[in-house]
Amino acid sequence: KGGAMMAFSGSTAACAMVEVDLFGRASDGDKEALTNSICHVVSFVLDIPSDRIYVRYFEADTWGYNHENF
């Protein structure tokens, strides 16, 4: 959400938290590469230093869609 107040390490300077929802699992190496890419993009587009960006992963074996699960 834009304009929301967030603190990171006790500071309210610009920061970001990115959540990634995965259907299934990804290797640690794949998540590391994606985190690297996400940090580059967020830093470039939003002018937020990479050391003020958190990326959180959620892995799920089941997702629901259109009245059923897959």
Secondary structure, 3 states (H helix, E strand, C coil): CCCCCCCECCECCCCEEEEEEEECCCCHHHHHHHHHHHHHHHHHHHCCCHHHEEEEEEEECCCEECCEEC
